[in-house]
Amino acid sequence: MASNKICVVVVSGTRERLQMAAMTASVAAVSGQEVMVFLSMNALPYFVKGHGAKAPNEGEMGQLMENKNVPDFKTLFGQAALLGDAKILPCSMAMDVLGVEPEQMESFIGEPTGLTRFLDEVRDAQVWTF
Amino acid sequence: MADKKIVDGRGSFCPGPLMELIAALKSSQIGDELDVLSTDKGSVNDIPEWVRKVGHEYVSTTEEGGVWHIVVRKAK
């Protein structure tokens, strides 16, 4: 039987990938699955409070979504945490490179997590990478 | 007495209406009916699927002038 735990790894900073990751995490979390999201590389800066830049579009779908009332990916990650108890964890290495502290992150972001703990957490989980 | 509430998800896209339903369920009582209004066709299939999966009661789906009404009863 497939694991009921999923880990969503997000390293891309493009709109389409952030959106698909947020949709997967939020729907899984509110459907009774245990969800852990690991944010690193180009995905992480969007979760620093006050980061105003829009995620660039990869293609046609990104452009279409930008102009329609598609739920914002940050809102969806927030709902995954609030409504579905998902753990949204920032990569500690990426935080060090960015030079940001935990209190500078959005309120739904959990504690900085290193690869050792991450690898331990995902041993019994399905891993989805965006 | 059970309430009937409107959850207005019109204009939003998947999974927006589902998330609005879940937020509304959290603040509802067992037996309450929630009428989700959606203009997103994906949600018409996805919401009943979610309702069955998590154990609430799916009541009905109707369409009126391009707006779907997906009625759900809180069961737990």
N, CA and C atoms of all chains as a GROMACS GRO file, in nm:
protein
  618
    1MET      N    1   0.084  -0.120   0.000
    1MET     CA    2   0.000   0.000   0.000
    1MET      C    3   0.088   0.125   0.000
    2ALA      N    4   0.048   0.222  -0.079
    2ALA     CA    5   0.126   0.346  -0.086
    2ALA      C    6   0.123   0.420   0.048
    3SER      N    7   0.228   0.491   0.075
    3SER     CA    8   0.235   0.566   0.201
    3SER      C    9   0.130   0.676   0.205
    4ASN      N   10   0.079   0.703   0.325
    4ASN     CA   11  -0.017   0.812   0.342
    4ASN      C   12   0.054   0.944   0.370
    5LYS      N   13   0.187   0.938   0.368
    5LYS     CA   14   0.264   1.059   0.396
    5LYS      C   15   0.329   1.106   0.266
    6ILE      N   16   0.316   1.235   0.237
    6ILE     CA   17   0.383   1.284   0.118
    6ILE      C   18   0.474   1.401   0.152
    7CYS      N   19   0.582   1.409   0.079
    7CYS     CA   20   0.675   1.520   0.094
    7CYS      C   21   0.683   1.591  -0.039
    8VAL      N   22   0.653   1.720  -0.036
    8VAL     CA   23   0.656   1.802  -0.157
    8VAL      C   24   0.782   1.887  -0.151
    9VAL      N   25   0.874   1.860  -0.242
    9VAL     CA   26   1.000   1.936  -0.246
    9VAL      C   27   0.986   2.042  -0.354
   10VAL      N   28   1.006   2.168  -0.316
   10VAL     CA   29   0.990   2.277  -0.413
   10VAL      C   30   1.123   2.352  -0.424
   11VAL      N   31   1.182   2.346  -0.543
   11VAL     CA   32   1.309   2.417  -0.565
   11VAL      C   33   1.297   2.522  -0.676
   12SER      N   34   1.190   2.513  -0.754
   12SER     CA   35   1.173   2.606  -0.866
   12SER      C   36   1.106   2.736  -0.821
   13GLY      N   37   1.140   2.844  -0.887
   13GLY     CA   38   1.077   2.973  -0.854
   13GLY      C   39   0.983   3.020  -0.962
   14THR      N   40   0.936   2.930  -1.048
   14THR     CA   41   0.843   2.974  -1.153
   14THR      C   42   0.698   2.952  -1.110
   15ARG      N   43   0.610   3.036  -1.164
   15ARG     CA   44   0.470   3.035  -1.122
   15ARG      C   45   0.404   2.898  -1.136
   16GLU      N   46   0.424   2.833  -1.251
   16GLU     CA   47   0.355   2.707  -1.275
   16GLU      C   48   0.394   2.600  -1.173
   17ARG      N   49   0.523   2.592  -1.145
   17ARG     CA   50   0.570   2.487  -1.053
   17ARG      C   51   0.530   2.517  -0.908
   18LEU      N   52   0.540   2.645  -0.870
   18LEU     CA   53   0.497   2.683  -0.734
   18LEU      C   54   0.348   2.655  -0.718
   19GLN      N   55   0.270   2.683  -0.822
   19GLN     CA   56   0.125   2.663  -0.817
   19GLN      C   57   0.091   2.515  -0.804
   20MET      N   58   0.156   2.432  -0.888
   20MET     CA   59   0.127   2.288  -0.886
   20MET      C   60   0.168   2.227  -0.751
   21ALA      N   61   0.281   2.273  -0.698
   21ALA     CA   62   0.326   2.224  -0.568
   21ALA      C   63   0.227   2.263  -0.459
   22ALA      N   64   0.179   2.388  -0.464
   22ALA     CA   65   0.086   2.438  -0.363
   22ALA      C   66  -0.048   2.364  -0.370
   23MET      N   67  -0.094   2.337  -0.494
   23MET     CA   68  -0.219   2.264  -0.511
   23MET      C   69  -0.206   2.122  -0.455
   24THR      N   70  -0.097   2.056  -0.489
   24THR     CA   71  -0.076   1.919  -0.443
   24THR      C   72  -0.069   1.914  -0.290
   25ALA      N   73   0.009   2.004  -0.232
   25ALA     CA   74   0.026   2.004  -0.086
   25ALA      C   75  -0.104   2.035  -0.015
   26SER      N   76  -0.178   2.135  -0.065
   26SER     CA   77  -0.298   2.176   0.008
   26SER      C   78  -0.409   2.071  -0.003
   27VAL      N   79  -0.429   2.015  -0.122
   27VAL     CA   80  -0.536   1.916  -0.137
   27VAL      C   81  -0.501   1.788  -0.059
   28ALA      N   82  -0.376   1.746  -0.064
   28ALA     CA   83  -0.336   1.627   0.014
   28ALA      C   84  -0.356   1.652   0.163
   29ALA      N   85  -0.316   1.770   0.208
   29ALA     CA   86  -0.324   1.800   0.353
   29ALA      C   87  -0.469   1.800   0.402
   30VAL      N   88  -0.560   1.854   0.323
   30VAL     CA   89  -0.699   1.860   0.369
   30VAL      C   90  -0.773   1.728   0.340
   31SER      N   91  -0.705   1.633   0.277
   31SER     CA   92  -0.767   1.502   0.251
   31SER      C   93  -0.716   1.396   0.346
   32GLY      N   94  -0.655   1.437   0.453
   32GLY     CA   95  -0.614   1.342   0.556
   32GLY      C   96  -0.475   1.285   0.540
   33GLN      N   97  -0.399   1.334   0.443
   33GLN     CA   98  -0.262   1.285   0.429
   33GLN      C   99  -0.167   1.370   0.512
   34GLU      N  100  -0.063   1.305   0.561
   34GLU     CA  101   0.040   1.379   0.635
   34GLU      C  102   0.130   1.444   0.530
   35VAL      N  103   0.145   1.576   0.538
   35VAL     CA  104   0.217   1.649   0.435
   35VAL      C  105   0.333   1.729   0.494
   36MET      N  106   0.447   1.713   0.430
   36MET     CA  107   0.563   1.795   0.464
   36MET      C  108   0.608   1.863   0.335
   37VAL      N  109   0.628   1.993   0.341
   37VAL     CA  110   0.676   2.067   0.225
   37VAL      C  111   0.816   2.117   0.257
   38PHE      N  112   0.909   2.096   0.167
   38PHE     CA  113   1.046   2.139   0.188
   38PHE      C  114   1.078   2.243   0.082
   39LEU      N  115   1.103   2.368   0.126
   39LEU     CA  116   1.126   2.478   0.034
   39LEU      C  117   1.274   2.510   0.027
   40SER      N  118   1.329   2.508  -0.095
   40SER     CA  119   1.470   2.541  -0.108
   40SER      C  120   1.496   2.615  -0.239
   41MET      N  121   1.620   2.647  -0.262
   41MET     CA  122   1.667   2.713  -0.385
   41MET      C  123   1.575   2.830  -0.426
   42ASN      N  124   1.538   2.838  -0.552
   42ASN     CA  125   1.465   2.957  -0.600
   42ASN      C  126   1.321   2.968  -0.547
   43ALA      N  127   1.273   2.862  -0.482
   43ALA     CA  128   1.137   2.870  -0.426
   43ALA      C  129   1.137   2.950  -0.294
   44LEU      N  130   1.246   2.946  -0.223
   44LEU     CA  131   1.245   3.000  -0.085
   44LEU      C  132   1.221   3.151  -0.074
   45PRO      N  133   1.284   3.235  -0.159
   45PRO     CA  134   1.269   3.380  -0.138
   45PRO      C  135   1.124   3.429  -0.134
   46TYR      N  136   1.032   3.360  -0.202
   46TYR     CA  137   0.891   3.405  -0.203
   46TYR      C  138   0.828   3.395  -0.065
   47PHE      N  139   0.890   3.320   0.025
   47PHE     CA  140   0.830   3.297   0.156
   47PHE      C  141   0.892   3.383   0.265
   48VAL      N  142   0.978   3.478   0.222
   48VAL     CA  143   1.030   3.578   0.314
   48VAL      C  144   0.926   3.690   0.317
   49LYS      N  145   0.887   3.732   0.439
   49LYS     CA  146   0.786   3.839   0.450
   49LYS      C  147   0.829   3.961   0.370
   50GLY      N  148   0.736   4.019   0.299
   50GLY     CA  149   0.764   4.142   0.225
   50GLY      C  150   0.826   4.120   0.089
   51HIS      N  151   0.849   3.994   0.053
   51HIS     CA  152   0.905   3.966  -0.080
   51HIS      C  153   0.796   3.991  -0.183
   52GLY      N  154   0.806   4.100  -0.254
   52GLY     CA  155   0.694   4.142  -0.340
   52GLY      C  156   0.700   4.091  -0.482
   53ALA      N  157   0.815   4.036  -0.524
   53ALA     CA  158   0.830   4.000  -0.665
   53ALA      C  159   0.734   3.889  -0.706
   54LYS      N  160   0.684   3.899  -0.828
   54LYS     CA  161   0.596   3.795  -0.880
   54LYS      C  162   0.681   3.682  -0.935
   55ALA      N  163   0.632   3.560  -0.923
   55ALA     CA  164   0.703   3.446  -0.981
   55ALA      C  165   0.692   3.455  -1.132
   56PRO      N  166   0.803   3.442  -1.204
   56PRO     CA  167   0.797   3.450  -1.350
   56PRO      C  168   0.724   3.331  -1.412
   57ASN      N  169   0.661   3.356  -1.525
   57ASN     CA  170   0.587   3.250  -1.594
   57ASN      C  171   0.683   3.167  -1.680
   58GLU      N  172   0.661   3.036  -1.680
   58GLU     CA  173   0.740   2.951  -1.770
   58GLU      C  174   0.682   2.952  -1.910
   59GLY      N  175   0.551   2.967  -1.918
   59GLY     CA  176   0.486   2.958  -2.050
   59GLY      C  177   0.344   3.006  -2.047
   60GLU      N  178   0.267   2.954  -2.141
   60GLU     CA  179   0.131   2.999  -2.166
   60GLU      C  180   0.041   2.987  -2.042
   61MET      N  181   0.051   2.874  -1.972
   61MET     CA  182  -0.038   2.855  -1.857
   61MET      C  183  -0.010   2.956  -1.746
   62GLY      N  184   0.117   2.986  -1.726
   62GLY     CA  185   0.152   3.085  -1.624
   62GLY      C  186   0.091   3.219  -1.656
   63GLN      N  187   0.100   3.257  -1.784
   63GLN     CA  188   0.043   3.386  -1.826
   63GLN      C  189  -0.108   3.388  -1.805
   64LEU      N  190  -0.174   3.278  -1.842
   64LEU     CA  191  -0.319   3.271  -1.827
   64LEU      C  192  -0.358   3.279  -1.679
   65MET      N  193  -0.283   3.205  -1.596
   65MET     CA  194  -0.315   3.204  -1.452
   65MET      C  195  -0.297   3.341  -1.389
   66GLU      N  196  -0.197   3.414  -1.439
   66GLU     CA  197  -0.169   3.547  -1.382
   66GLU      C  198  -0.288   3.640  -1.398
   67ASN      N  199  -0.363   3.618  -1.507
   67ASN     CA  200  -0.475   3.708  -1.536
   67ASN      C  201  -0.610   3.653  -1.494
   68LYS      N  202  -0.610   3.534  -1.430
   68LYS     CA  203  -0.737   3.479  -1.383
   68LYS      C  204  -0.732   3.468  -1.232
   69ASN      N  205  -0.848   3.441  -1.176
   69ASN     CA  206  -0.858   3.439  -1.029
   69ASN      C  207  -0.818   3.302  -0.973
   70VAL      N  208  -0.694   3.264  -1.002
   70VAL     CA  209  -0.641   3.137  -0.951
   70VAL      C  210  -0.588   3.164  -0.809
   71PRO      N  211  -0.621   3.075  -0.713
   71PRO     CA  212  -0.572   3.101  -0.576
   71PRO      C  213  -0.420   3.115  -0.575
   72ASP      N  214  -0.372   3.217  -0.506
   72ASP     CA  215  -0.230   3.245  -0.497
   72ASP      C  216  -0.157   3.128  -0.430
   73PHE      N  217  -0.037   3.093  -0.480
   73PHE     CA  218   0.031   2.975  -0.425
   73PHE      C  219   0.065   2.992  -0.277
   74LYS      N  220   0.094   3.117  -0.237
   74LYS     CA  221   0.127   3.137  -0.095
   74LYS      C  222   0.003   3.116  -0.008
   75THR      N  223  -0.112   3.161  -0.058
   75THR     CA  224  -0.239   3.139   0.014
   75THR      C  225  -0.263   2.989   0.030
   76LEU      N  226  -0.240   2.913  -0.079
   76LEU     CA  227  -0.264   2.768  -0.074
   76LEU      C  228  -0.170   2.698   0.023
   77PHE      N  229  -0.044   2.737   0.024
   77PHE     CA  230   0.048   2.677   0.122
   77PHE      C  231   0.004   2.712   0.265
   78GLY      N  232  -0.041   2.835   0.284
   78GLY     CA  233  -0.091   2.877   0.415
   78GLY      C  234  -0.212   2.795   0.457
   79GLN      N  235  -0.302   2.767   0.361
   79GLN     CA  236  -0.421   2.686   0.391
   79GLN      C  237  -0.382   2.541   0.419
   80ALA      N  238  -0.279   2.492   0.349
   80ALA     CA  239  -0.231   2.356   0.375
   80ALA      C  240  -0.190   2.343   0.522
   81ALA      N  241  -0.123   2.447   0.572
   81ALA     CA  242  -0.078   2.446   0.711
   81ALA      C  243  -0.194   2.466   0.808
   82LEU      N  244  -0.279   2.564   0.776
   82LEU     CA  245  -0.386   2.602   0.868
   82LEU      C  246  -0.500   2.500   0.871
   83LEU      N  247  -0.543   2.456   0.753
   83LEU     CA  248  -0.661   2.368   0.745
   83LEU      C  249  -0.622   2.220   0.746
   84GLY      N  250  -0.497   2.190   0.708
   84GLY     CA  251  -0.460   2.049   0.695
   84GLY      C  252  -0.339   2.008   0.776
   85ASP      N  253  -0.292   2.100   0.862
   85ASP     CA  254  -0.176   2.070   0.949
   85ASP      C  255  -0.050   2.029   0.872
   86ALA      N  256  -0.034   2.078   0.750
   86ALA     CA  257   0.090   2.049   0.676
   86ALA      C  258   0.206   2.121   0.744
   87LYS      N  259   0.322   2.057   0.738
   87LYS     CA  260   0.443   2.123   0.787
   87LYS      C  261   0.514   2.182   0.666
   88ILE      N  262   0.533   2.315   0.668
   88ILE     CA  263   0.598   2.383   0.555
   88ILE      C  264   0.736   2.426   0.606
   89LEU      N  265   0.839   2.358   0.562
   89LEU     CA  266   0.971   2.377   0.622
   89LEU      C  267   1.071   2.437   0.524
   90PRO      N  268   1.141   2.542   0.569
   90PRO     CA  269   1.242   2.602   0.482
   90PRO      C  270   1.376   2.529   0.497
   91CYS      N  271   1.448   2.519   0.388
   91CYS     CA  272   1.580   2.455   0.388
   91CYS      C  273   1.679   2.547   0.462
   92SER      N  274   1.747   2.493   0.560
   92SER     CA  275   1.837   2.578   0.640
   92SER      C  276   1.953   2.630   0.557
   93MET      N  277   2.000   2.551   0.462
   93MET     CA  278   2.111   2.597   0.376
   93MET      C  279   2.068   2.718   0.292
   94ALA      N  280   1.947   2.708   0.234
   94ALA     CA  281   1.898   2.819   0.151
   94ALA      C  282   1.875   2.945   0.234
   95MET      N  283   1.832   2.925   0.360
   95MET     CA  284   1.815   3.042   0.449
   95MET      C  285   1.949   3.107   0.479
   96ASP      N  286   2.050   3.025   0.501
   96ASP     CA  287   2.184   3.080   0.527
   96ASP      C  288   2.236   3.157   0.406
   97VAL      N  289   2.216   3.102   0.287
   97VAL     CA  290   2.264   3.169   0.165
   97VAL      C  291   2.190   3.302   0.146
   98LEU      N  292   2.058   3.302   0.173
   98LEU     CA  293   1.979   3.425   0.161
   98LEU      C  294   2.009   3.524   0.272
   99GLY      N  295   2.059   3.472   0.384
   99GLY     CA  296   2.088   3.558   0.499
   99GLY      C  297   1.962   3.600   0.573
  100VAL      N  298   1.864   3.508   0.585
  100VAL     CA  299   1.740   3.541   0.656
  100VAL      C  300   1.725   3.454   0.782
  101GLU      N  301   1.657   3.512   0.880
  101GLU     CA  302   1.631   3.444   1.007
  101GLU      C  303   1.487   3.392   1.008
  102PRO      N  304   1.457   3.290   1.093
  102PRO     CA  305   1.321   3.233   1.097
  102PRO      C  306   1.211   3.336   1.116
  103GLU      N  307   1.236   3.441   1.198
  103GLU     CA  308   1.130   3.540   1.222
  103GLU      C  309   1.100   3.627   1.100
  104GLN      N  310   1.185   3.620   1.000
  104GLN     CA  311   1.159   3.697   0.877
  104GLN      C  312   1.072   3.621   0.778
  105MET      N  313   1.042   3.496   0.812
  105MET     CA  314   0.963   3.415   0.719
  105MET      C  315   0.813   3.433   0.746
  106GLU      N  316   0.730   3.400   0.646
  106GLU     CA  317   0.584   3.406   0.662
  106GLU      C  318   0.542   3.321   0.783
  107SER      N  319   0.428   3.357   0.841
  107SER     CA  320   0.388   3.297   0.970
  107SER      C  321   0.364   3.145   0.962
  108PHE      N  322   0.329   3.095   0.844
  108PHE     CA  323   0.298   2.951   0.836
  108PHE      C  324   0.422   2.866   0.809
  109ILE      N  325   0.537   2.930   0.801
  109ILE     CA  326   0.662   2.856   0.774
  109ILE      C  327   0.719   2.802   0.905
  110GLY      N  328   0.754   2.674   0.904
  110GLY     CA  329   0.807   2.608   1.024
  110GLY      C  330   0.956   2.632   1.041
  111GLU      N  331   1.016   2.548   1.123
  111GLU     CA  332   1.156   2.571   1.157
  111GLU      C  333   1.251   2.527   1.044
  112PRO      N  334   1.364   2.600   1.031
  112PRO     CA  335   1.462   2.563   0.929
  112PRO      C  336   1.505   2.418   0.944
  113THR      N  337   1.513   2.351   0.833
  113THR     CA  338   1.537   2.206   0.834
  113THR      C  339   1.654   2.171   0.744
  114GLY      N  340   1.745   2.091   0.796
  114GLY     CA  341   1.860   2.049   0.718
  114GLY      C  342   1.833   1.918   0.647
  115LEU      N  343   1.924   1.881   0.561
  115LEU     CA  344   1.903   1.760   0.480
  115LEU      C  345   1.904   1.633   0.562
  116THR      N  346   1.974   1.633   0.673
  116THR     CA  347   1.977   1.512   0.756
  116THR      C  348   1.838   1.480   0.806
  117ARG      N  349   1.772   1.582   0.862
  117ARG     CA  350   1.636   1.559   0.912
  117ARG      C  351   1.540   1.532   0.797
  118PHE      N  352   1.557   1.608   0.689
  118PHE     CA  353   1.471   1.591   0.572
  118PHE      C  354   1.477   1.446   0.522
  119LEU      N  355   1.598   1.394   0.506
  119LEU     CA  356   1.613   1.257   0.455
  119LEU      C  357   1.552   1.156   0.551
  120ASP      N  358   1.563   1.184   0.678
  120ASP     CA  359   1.505   1.095   0.778
  120ASP      C  360   1.352   1.096   0.769
  121GLU      N  361   1.296   1.217   0.751
  121GLU     CA  362   1.149   1.233   0.742
  121GLU      C  363   1.090   1.165   0.618
  122VAL      N  364   1.165   1.164   0.508
  122VAL     CA  365   1.106   1.116   0.382
  122VAL      C  366   1.128   0.966   0.360
  123ARG      N  367   1.193   0.901   0.455
  123ARG     CA  368   1.221   0.758   0.435
  123ARG      C  369   1.095   0.676   0.406
  124ASP      N  370   0.984   0.714   0.473
  124ASP     CA  371   0.860   0.638   0.454
  124ASP      C  372   0.753   0.721   0.382
  125ALA      N  373   0.796   0.818   0.304
  125ALA     CA  374   0.699   0.906   0.237
  125ALA      C  375   0.712   0.899   0.085
  126GLN      N  376   0.600   0.933   0.017
  126GLN     CA  377   0.610   0.959  -0.126
  126GLN      C  378   0.673   1.096  -0.142
  127VAL      N  379   0.763   1.110  -0.236
  127VAL     CA  380   0.828   1.240  -0.256
  127VAL      C  381   0.789   1.296  -0.394
  128TRP      N  382   0.739   1.417  -0.392
  128TRP     CA  383   0.700   1.486  -0.516
  128TRP      C  384   0.791   1.608  -0.529
  129THR      N  385   0.855   1.622  -0.643
  129THR     CA  386   0.951   1.732  -0.659
  129THR      C  387   0.905   1.830  -0.767
  130PHE      N  388   0.908   1.956  -0.732
  130PHE     CA  389   0.867   2.062  -0.826
  130PHE      C  390   0.980   2.163  -0.841
  131MET      N  391  -3.092   2.329   1.567
  131MET     CA  392  -3.142   2.313   1.431
  131MET      C  393  -3.029   2.337   1.331
  132ALA      N  394  -3.023   2.251   1.229
  132ALA     CA  395  -2.914   2.260   1.132
  132ALA      C  396  -2.930   2.384   1.044
  133ASP      N  397  -2.817   2.446   1.015
  133ASP     CA  398  -2.816   2.564   0.929
  133ASP      C  399  -2.792   2.526   0.784
  134LYS      N  400  -2.829   2.617   0.696
  134LYS     CA  401  -2.789   2.603   0.556
  134LYS      C  402  -2.707   2.727   0.522
  135LYS      N  403  -2.584   2.705   0.478
  135LYS     CA  404  -2.496   2.818   0.450
  135LYS      C  405  -2.454   2.818   0.304
  136ILE      N  406  -2.430   2.937   0.253
  136ILE     CA  407  -2.378   2.953   0.117
  136ILE      C  408  -2.226   2.973   0.126
  137VAL      N  409  -2.153   2.899   0.045
  137VAL     CA  410  -2.008   2.919   0.033
  137VAL      C  411  -1.984   2.968  -0.109
  138ASP      N  412  -1.951   3.096  -0.122
  138ASP     CA  413  -1.942   3.154  -0.256
  138ASP      C  414  -1.801   3.140  -0.314
  139GLY      N  415  -1.784   3.038  -0.399
  139GLY     CA  416  -1.655   3.017  -0.463
  139GLY      C  417  -1.655   3.060  -0.609
  140ARG      N  418  -1.754   3.140  -0.646
  140ARG     CA  419  -1.765   3.181  -0.787
  140ARG      C  420  -1.645   3.265  -0.829
  141GLY      N  421  -1.597   3.239  -0.951
  141GLY     CA  422  -1.485   3.318  -1.003
  141GLY      C  423  -1.350   3.261  -0.967
  142SER      N  424  -1.345   3.170  -0.870
  142SER     CA  425  -1.217   3.111  -0.830
  142SER      C  426  -1.193   2.981  -0.908
  143PHE      N  427  -1.070   2.939  -0.908
  143PHE     CA  428  -1.034   2.815  -0.977
  143PHE      C  429  -0.989   2.711  -0.875
  144CYS      N  430  -0.988   2.586  -0.918
  144CYS     CA  431  -0.948   2.473  -0.836
  144CYS      C  432  -0.810   2.499  -0.775
  145PRO      N  433  -0.784   2.474  -0.649
  145PRO     CA  434  -0.877   2.420  -0.549
  145PRO      C  435  -0.941   2.528  -0.461
  146GLY      N  436  -0.960   2.648  -0.515
  146GLY     CA  437  -1.017   2.758  -0.436
  146GLY      C  438  -1.151   2.726  -0.372
  147PRO      N  439  -1.253   2.681  -0.452
  147PRO     CA  440  -1.384   2.651  -0.391
  147PRO      C  441  -1.375   2.540  -0.285
  148LEU      N  442  -1.290   2.439  -0.309
  148LEU     CA  443  -1.273   2.332  -0.209
  148LEU      C  444  -1.217   2.388  -0.078
  149MET      N  445  -1.117   2.474  -0.089
  149MET     CA  446  -1.057   2.532   0.032
  149MET      C  447  -1.159   2.618   0.107
  150GLU      N  448  -1.242   2.689   0.032
  150GLU     CA  449  -1.345   2.772   0.098
  150GLU      C  450  -1.448   2.683   0.169
  151LEU      N  451  -1.481   2.570   0.106
  151LEU     CA  452  -1.573   2.475   0.170
  151LEU      C  453  -1.512   2.422   0.300
  152ILE      N  454  -1.386   2.386   0.296
  152ILE     CA  455  -1.321   2.328   0.415
  152ILE      C  456  -1.316   2.430   0.528
  153ALA      N  457  -1.283   2.554   0.494
  153ALA     CA  458  -1.281   2.659   0.597
  153ALA      C  459  -1.421   2.676   0.657
  154ALA      N  460  -1.524   2.670   0.572
  154ALA     CA  461  -1.662   2.686   0.621
  154ALA      C  462  -1.705   2.566   0.706
  155LEU      N  463  -1.659   2.444   0.668
  155LEU     CA  464  -1.693   2.325   0.747
  155LEU      C  465  -1.638   2.335   0.889
  156LYS      N  466  -1.519   2.394   0.900
  156LYS     CA  467  -1.456   2.405   1.032
  156LYS      C  468  -1.541   2.485   1.129
  157SER      N  469  -1.612   2.583   1.075
  157SER     CA  470  -1.692   2.668   1.164
  157SER      C  471  -1.840   2.629   1.163
  158SER      N  472  -1.871   2.507   1.115
  158SER     CA  473  -2.010   2.461   1.110
  158SER      C  474  -2.034   2.351   1.212
  159GLN      N  475  -2.163   2.321   1.233
  159GLN     CA  476  -2.203   2.214   1.324
  159GLN      C  477  -2.239   2.090   1.243
  160ILE      N  478  -2.230   1.973   1.308
  160ILE     CA  479  -2.272   1.849   1.242
  160ILE      C  480  -2.418   1.862   1.200
  161GLY      N  481  -2.448   1.823   1.076
  161GLY     CA  482  -2.585   1.834   1.024
  161GLY      C  483  -2.607   1.957   0.938
  162ASP      N  484  -2.518   2.056   0.952
  162ASP     CA  485  -2.533   2.178   0.870
  162ASP      C  486  -2.512   2.144   0.722
  163GLU      N  487  -2.588   2.213   0.636
  163GLU     CA  488  -2.569   2.196   0.491
  163GLU      C  489  -2.496   2.316   0.434
  164LEU      N  490  -2.399   2.288   0.350
  164LEU     CA  491  -2.324   2.396   0.286
  164LEU      C  492  -2.346   2.387   0.135
  165ASP      N  493  -2.386   2.498   0.078
  165ASP     CA  494  -2.415   2.506  -0.064
  165ASP      C  495  -2.299   2.582  -0.129
  166VAL      N  496  -2.210   2.507  -0.196
  166VAL     CA  497  -2.092   2.568  -0.256
  166VAL      C  498  -2.128   2.617  -0.396
  167LEU      N  499  -2.112   2.747  -0.420
  167LEU     CA  500  -2.136   2.802  -0.553
  167LEU      C  501  -2.003   2.806  -0.626
  168SER      N  502  -2.000   2.748  -0.747
  168SER     CA  503  -1.874   2.742  -0.822
  168SER      C  504  -1.899   2.764  -0.970
  169THR      N  505  -1.806   2.837  -1.032
  169THR     CA  506  -1.809   2.850  -1.178
  169THR      C  507  -1.696   2.767  -1.239
  170ASP      N  508  -1.626   2.693  -1.156
  170ASP     CA  509  -1.511   2.612  -1.199
  170ASP      C  510  -1.556   2.467  -1.215
  171LYS      N  511  -1.547   2.415  -1.338
  171LYS     CA  512  -1.597   2.280  -1.364
  171LYS      C  513  -1.518   2.173  -1.290
  172GLY      N  514  -1.388   2.196  -1.273
  172GLY     CA  515  -1.304   2.099  -1.203
  172GLY      C  516  -1.355   2.074  -1.062
  173SER      N  517  -1.401   2.179  -0.997
  173SER     CA  518  -1.449   2.166  -0.858
  173SER      C  519  -1.576   2.083  -0.850
  174VAL      N  520  -1.654   2.082  -0.959
  174VAL     CA  521  -1.779   2.006  -0.961
  174VAL      C  522  -1.752   1.857  -0.944
  175ASN      N  523  -1.641   1.810  -1.002
  175ASN     CA  524  -1.603   1.670  -0.985
  175ASN      C  525  -1.522   1.649  -0.858
  176ASP      N  526  -1.439   1.746  -0.827
  176ASP     CA  527  -1.341   1.728  -0.720
  176ASP      C  528  -1.405   1.737  -0.581
  177ILE      N  529  -1.501   1.826  -0.563
  177ILE     CA  530  -1.558   1.844  -0.429
  177ILE      C  531  -1.633   1.718  -0.382
  178PRO      N  532  -1.723   1.658  -0.465
  178PRO     CA  533  -1.788   1.533  -0.419
  178PRO      C  534  -1.687   1.422  -0.388
  179GLU      N  535  -1.581   1.416  -0.469
  179GLU     CA  536  -1.475   1.316  -0.447
  179GLU      C  537  -1.410   1.336  -0.310
  180TRP      N  538  -1.379   1.462  -0.278
  180TRP     CA  539  -1.318   1.495  -0.148
  180TRP      C  540  -1.415   1.461  -0.034
  181VAL      N  541  -1.542   1.496  -0.053
  181VAL     CA  542  -1.643   1.474   0.051
  181VAL      C  543  -1.654   1.325   0.085
  182ARG      N  544  -1.656   1.240  -0.018
  182ARG     CA  545  -1.663   1.095   0.005
  182ARG      C  546  -1.536   1.046   0.074
  183LYS      N  547  -1.424   1.098   0.032
  183LYS     CA  548  -1.295   1.052   0.084
  183LYS      C  549  -1.281   1.080   0.234
  184VAL      N  550  -1.323   1.199   0.276
  184VAL     CA  551  -1.302   1.235   0.416
  184VAL      C  552  -1.422   1.203   0.505
  185GLY      N  553  -1.535   1.160   0.445
  185GLY     CA  554  -1.645   1.110   0.528
  185GLY      C  555  -1.754   1.210   0.563
  186HIS      N  556  -1.768   1.317   0.484
  186HIS     CA  557  -1.888   1.400   0.499
  186HIS      C  558  -1.994   1.345   0.404
  187GLU      N  559  -2.109   1.412   0.400
  187GLU     CA  560  -2.218   1.360   0.317
  187GLU      C  561  -2.241   1.450   0.196
  188TYR      N  562  -2.231   1.389   0.079
  188TYR     CA  563  -2.257   1.462  -0.046
  188TYR      C  564  -2.407   1.458  -0.072
  189VAL      N  565  -2.467   1.574  -0.092
  189VAL     CA  566  -2.612   1.580  -0.109
  189VAL      C  567  -2.652   1.589  -0.257
  190SER      N  568  -2.604   1.691  -0.327
  190SER     CA  569  -2.646   1.706  -0.467
  190SER      C  570  -2.561   1.807  -0.542
  191THR      N  571  -2.569   1.800  -0.674
  191THR     CA  572  -2.508   1.902  -0.760
  191THR      C  573  -2.612   1.947  -0.862
  192THR      N  574  -2.631   2.077  -0.871
  192THR     CA  575  -2.722   2.130  -0.974
  192THR      C  576  -2.653   2.249  -1.042
  193GLU      N  577  -2.699   2.280  -1.163
  193GLU     CA  578  -2.640   2.391  -1.236
  193GLU      C  579  -2.749   2.490  -1.274
  194GLU      N  580  -2.719   2.618  -1.256
  194GLU     CA  581  -2.818   2.721  -1.285
  194GLU      C  582  -2.746   2.841  -1.343
  195GLY      N  583  -2.768   2.867  -1.469
  195GLY     CA  584  -2.709   2.985  -1.534
  195GLY      C  585  -2.557   2.990  -1.526
  196GLY      N  586  -2.492   2.874  -1.544
  196GLY     CA  587  -2.346   2.872  -1.544
  196GLY      C  588  -2.283   2.865  -1.405
  197VAL      N  589  -2.368   2.856  -1.302
  197VAL     CA  590  -2.316   2.843  -1.164
  197VAL      C  591  -2.359   2.708  -1.110
  198TRP      N  592  -2.263   2.631  -1.061
  198TRP     CA  593  -2.294   2.503  -1.000
  198TRP      C  594  -2.318   2.520  -0.851
  199HIS      N  595  -2.415   2.444  -0.801
  199HIS     CA  596  -2.440   2.439  -0.656
  199HIS      C  597  -2.405   2.298  -0.611
  200ILE      N  598  -2.306   2.285  -0.530
  200ILE     CA  599  -2.266   2.154  -0.478
  200ILE      C  600  -2.302   2.155  -0.329
  201VAL      N  601  -2.398   2.071  -0.293
  201VAL     CA  602  -2.447   2.074  -0.155
  201VAL      C  603  -2.386   1.959  -0.075
  202VAL      N  604  -2.333   1.995   0.041
  202VAL     CA  605  -2.260   1.902   0.127
  202VAL      C  606  -2.315   1.913   0.268
  203ARG      N  607  -2.333   1.797   0.335
  203ARG     CA  608  -2.376   1.801   0.475
  203ARG      C  609  -2.260   1.759   0.565
  204LYS      N  610  -2.235   1.839   0.667
  204LYS     CA  611  -2.126   1.807   0.761
  204LYS      C  612  -2.168   1.685   0.844
  205ALA      N  613  -2.085   1.579   0.839
  205ALA     CA  614  -2.123   1.453   0.903
  205ALA      C  615  -2.039   1.418   1.025
  206LYS      N  616  -1.936   1.496   1.053
  206LYS     CA  617  -1.851   1.460   1.167
  206LYS      C  618  -1.781   1.582   1.222
   0.00000   0.00000   0.00000
